[in-house]
Amino acid sequence: MDRRSFLTKATVGGVAAGAAALAAPAIAQENPKITWRVTSSFPKALDTIFGAAETMSKYVSEMTDGGLTLQVFPAGELVPGLEAADAVAAGTVEACHTASYYFWGKDPTFALGTTVPFGMNYRQMNAWLYYGGGIDMLNEFYATQNLISFPCGNTGVQMGGWYRKEINSLADLTGLKMRIGGFAGKIIEKLGVVPQQIAGGDIYPSLEKGTIDAAEWVGPYDDEKLGFYKVAPFYYYPGWWEGGPTLSTMINLAKWAELPPAYQAVLKTACEAANSNVMASYDHKNPTALKSLAANGAQLRPFPQDVLAAAFEAAQTTYAEIGATNATFKKIKDSQDAFKRDAYLWAQIAEYNYDVFMMTQQQAGKL
């Protein structure tokens, strides 16, 4: 064989082989194929919230060229929605997508990973989580539960719910039977409300029959699907118990430790991307849904100031009571409060004044 021809062919072949090797992501070349199950606490019908886990899973698969596959299952298919974290901690499934405050009954500290009444808004919560040490503080606690967790979605401040009758003062809450879950129920109970734990599918008939007087859900986009405006026309705001609720991807601590470092980095990055994606989705969908609800008879109402003031004081009393016997809760809550004080100091300057001016332009029909 001609030596020059041989060298040319060898070089071309080597380059081709090298190009083929470079074409495949380095992560896929160096790491094993792994498949995890992710149980959601939400039904598929909640496409924005359930979709956060699907978005995160898609990003992970793409970044690892299918090396790490996350199979997402809706609530109830593998595990009941309110048992998701327990199943992950026990190793029944590798991970879940949930709201940590669903498990506050085990320890109130769980609620601080999502939101508590008069907690931070979406931007403040993200800033505290990513730059204020929040993720690390929460994961110190979650490690005691055999879990590690990363933010993966947020609805933004929610609405205050649907009411069969108007709320004109604090006195109108006395004896009110309201579907409201978790920590918020503990606070609003101090205002005379009778909290009711009712599954999403049972809320509409309960309102229609008068079994309950009011119900909170999420916000315009999700609420419109359930048709509450037909049986409880007064739509109150703001949802002071849901200022910026963060959703989480929770992972079994041992399974997390088994992941190659590259997969860990990809998973954290995918969660952060999905976290932003969900909020953008709500900001896109809620305005259209709100206009549709108003056109169909929903009557928007702000909560009276005496209601908000009484609820705020009831919340502070509750936090002091819990903190007196739960050092971990107090440590994280104190961190959030300190961060929030400075956050509002800044927010009331440029951001607030810009938004107020632009809102007046919108109201004047100039936008």
N, C-alpha and C positions, 0 to 999 in steps of 0.2 A: 504494500500500500504506500502511496506517496505520503512522505512525512508531513509536508505542508497541508495536504488534504486532510490527513488524520487530525492534525492539531486544530485546523479550522472547524472540523465537525465536532471535535471534543469540546472546543470552546463554545460553539453554538449550543450544543447539548447541555453544557454546564450552565450557561446563562438561562436557558429555558427552564432547567430544573430549579435554578435559584429563583427565577421569577415565579414559578408555581408555588414554591415554598413561601415566598413573600406575599403572595396573593391571599393565602389563608391567614386570618388574624393570629397574632402571636399567642394570644390567650388560648385559642382553640388548639394550637399545636402543643402547648406545654401542660395543659390541665385536663383532668378526667371529665367524662360525661356524667353529669349529675342531674337527677330529676327530683324535684321537691313538690309536695302538695301544699297549697296555700288555701286555707279555709277562710271564707269571708264571713263577717257578721251581718252582711247585707244581702238582700235579694237582687237578682238581675234587673228587676224593674227600676231600681234606683241606679240608673245608668251612669250618673255622675260619680256617685260614691263607690259603687261596685266597680265602676270602670277604672277607678284609680289603681286597683290591684291588677287589672288587665293591662293597663298602660305600663305599669312598672314591670310586669312580666314580659311584655313585648320588648321593652328596652333591654332587659337583661339578656334575652335570647339573641337579640341583634348584636349586642356588644360582645357576646361570647361565641358567636356563630353557632348557637345551639348547644354549646358546651354545658351551660347551666339552664335547665328548663324548669319553669315554675308553672305548675298546673293549678289554675284558680277555680275554686268550687264555691257556689253560692251558699248562703246560710241554710242549714238544714240538710244539705246533701251528704256531707260527711259528718258534720258536727253542728248542733244547734248554735245559732248566732251568739247567744249570750254565754256560751261555754267555750268559745274559740281560744281564749288565752289559756284556760285550764288544759285544753287538749294539747296545745303547743308545749306548755310546761311539762306535761307528762310524757311527751314524745310520741303521742298518737299521730300527730301530723308535724311536719317540720316548721311550718310558719302559718301565720294568720294575718288578715287585714281587718282591723277593728278600730273601735274607739275605746281607749283605755278606761274612760270613766264608767263603762258598763260594769266594771269589776270593783267599783269603789266600796261595795259592801264588804269585800274581803279586807280592804285597807283603803281609807280615804285618799292616800297618796296616789293611788291609781288615777283619780280624777284630775290631778294636776298635769298629767300627760296629755289630756285632751283640752279641757277648760273647766273652770268653776264659775259660778255666778259673779259677775262684775270682774271677770278676768281680762286678759289681754285680747286685743283685736288680732286679726290675721298677721299684719306686718310686725306688730310688736312680738307676737308669739314666735314667729320665725326668727326675728332678730335675737330673742332670748335663747331659743333653741340652738341656733347655729353659732352665735357669737357671745352669748352671755353664759355659756357653760351649761345650758339647759339639758342638752342631750346626755352629757356625761353625768349630771346629777341624777337624772331620771334613770339612767342605766345602772347606776350604783344601787338604786332601789330595785329595779327589775331583776338584777342579778340574784337578789335574795329570793326571787320567784322562779328562778331558772329560765330567765328570758333576757333577750336584748332587743331593743326597739329603735326604729328610725321613723321620723315624720314622713307621712305619705298621703297628703291630701288635706284640704281645709275648705269649709263651706263659706267662710267669712261670717260676719255677724248675722245671726238668724232672726227670723220674725218672732213676735211674741205670741202667736197663735190665733185661733179662731174662737169666737165667743157668740153664743146665742143672743146675749143681751149686752148692751153697752156697759162699760166700766167707767163711771164718772168720778169715783173717789175710792179711797182705800176701803171704805165700809162695804162697797159692792163686792168685795172678794170674800166676805164672811160666808162660809158655808158653800162656796162655789166648788162644784165637783169638776176637777180638771185632769185630763190625761196629760201627765207630765212625768218624765222619767228621772230616775237616779238622784244625784246630788241636788238638782234644782228643786225636786219635790220636798226635800228636807228643809230647804230655805223657805219656799213659798208656803209651806204648812204653818210657819210661824205668823203668817199674815191672815190666817183663817181659812185658807184654801184646803180642800180635801183632795190630796193627790190620788190619782188612779193609775195603775199600771195596766195598760191595754195595748195589745199588739196592733201594728199598723193596719192590718186588714179589718180590724173590729172597730176602729175609731169612727168611721162614717155612720154605721148603723147605731152606735151608741149616742152620737150627737143627734141623729134623726129622731130617735125614740125619747130623747131627753134623759137618758141614763146618766149622761155627763153634760155639763154646761159649757165646757170649753176644751180645747185640745191644742197642743203645740206639736209641730212636726219639724220642718226645716225652714223653707223659704219658698218664694213664688213658684219656681220651676218644679220642685218636688211636690209642693202642696197642691198645685193645680191638678195633677194627675189623680189625686184622691177626691176631688170634688167637694171639699169642705164648705166652699162658699154657698153651696145650695142649701145647707142646713144650719150654718152658723156664719152669718154674713159679716160680722164685725172682725176685721183683721188688724190686730194690734202690733205695735212695734215700739222699741226694739226688743229682741229676745235677750234680756239682760243676763240670762243664765248661759247664753251661747255667744259670747263676744267674738270668739275666733277659734272654734273647735278643731283641733288637729287630729287627723286620722293617723294610724300607725301600722307599720309592718312589724309584727312581733315574731321573733325567731327563737327556737329552742337553743339555749346557750351552748349545749354540747355540739349540736349540729352546726352552729355558727363557727365554733372552734375548728371543726373538721374541714371547713371550706378553705381552698387555697387563697392566699392573700389577694390575688388578682380578682377572684370571684367576689370576695368581700368588698373590695373597692368598687366593683361594678354594681353590686347590689345596693350599696349606700348611694351611689350616684344615681341609679335608676329611681330610688325612692325620692331623692331630692327633686329630680325632674318631674316625677308624677305629682309631687306636692304642689309645685307651681302650676302644673297643667290643670289640676282640678279646680283651683281658684279661678283660673282664666276661663274655664268652661262655665262656671257659675256666673261670673261677671258678664259673659256673653248671653246666657240664657235667661237670667232673672228679669232683666228689663222687659223683654217681650212677654214673658209670663205674667208679670205684674200688670201690664196694660191689658192683657187678655182677661185677667181676673177682675179688674175694675170694670171692664166692658160687660162682664157677666154678673155684676151686682155686688162684688166684694166692696166693703166700705172700710177704707183705711182710717185707723185711729191711733194717735200716740197714747201711750200709757200716761195717766195723770202723774204729775210730779210727786204727789204724796205717796203714790204707789211705789215709784222708783226709790224715793228716799227711804221708805220703810223697809223695802226689800234689801237695800244696800246695808242698812244698819243690822238687819237680821243676819245677813251674810257675814258681816264682820264679827258678830257675836259668836256665830257658829265656828268660824275659823279659829277664834281664840280658844273656844272650848276644845276643839280637836287638837290644836297645837299644844295645849297644856299636858296632853297625855301621849302625843305622837311626835317624837322629836324629828323624824324624817319628814313628815308632812310640814312641820313648822319651818324646817331648814329650806325646803324647796319653795314653799309659799312666801317666805320672807325674801328669797332671791327674786321671785317674780314681782313682788310688790315694789322692791327697790328699783328694779329695771323699769317697771311701769311708771313710777314717779318721774324719772328722767325722760322717758319716752313721751309722756304727755307735755312735759316742759318744752320739748322741741316741737311736737306736733301742732301746738297751738300757735306757733309763729308762722312759718311759711306755708306749710301744708294746709292748715285750717283756713287761713285767710284767702289763699288761692282758690280752694274748693268752694268756699262761701261765695266769693265773687262770681265764679263760673256758674254756680247754681242760680244766682240771680239773673244771669244772662239767659240761662235755659228757661227759667220761669217767664222771662220777658219775651220769649220766642225768638231770640237772636242767635240761637245755635242751630 
